[in-house]
């Protein structure tokens, strides 16, 4: 048998929705190991889907809002079982975010409030850059 090459990394996107100097976090309802912890809205990139389009789609599905992708934030972060998380800064274009099936609470957080919630491990390393993003307004993080 020919040697099988390693499949490409599976990608999950997260949307950092920035509005009025704050970002939106959602508290997960499941699975049990993640329930009660906070994350950015998002989910799996479907086959053939562009990551930016997946971030927009996930915000519509999870929160009932329309967002626009501004830019990619940082490098992909390895998560469990070969998955990688890619974050995008997004802007809220239409709608008021409402928790649906994946979250039981939503919270807008300013730069000084990011440590007040129990983030998922994959999101935690990104907090310093996000704090700087919120503190700098629309200027890109260094």
Secondary structure, DSSP 8 states (H G I E B T S, - for coil): ---------EEEEEEEEEETTEEEEEEE--STTTTT-EE-EEEE--TT--HHHHHHHHHHHHHS-EEEEEEEEEEEEE-GGGEEEEEEEEEEEES-----SSEEEEEEE-TTTGGGS-B-HHHHTTHHHHHHHHHTTTS---
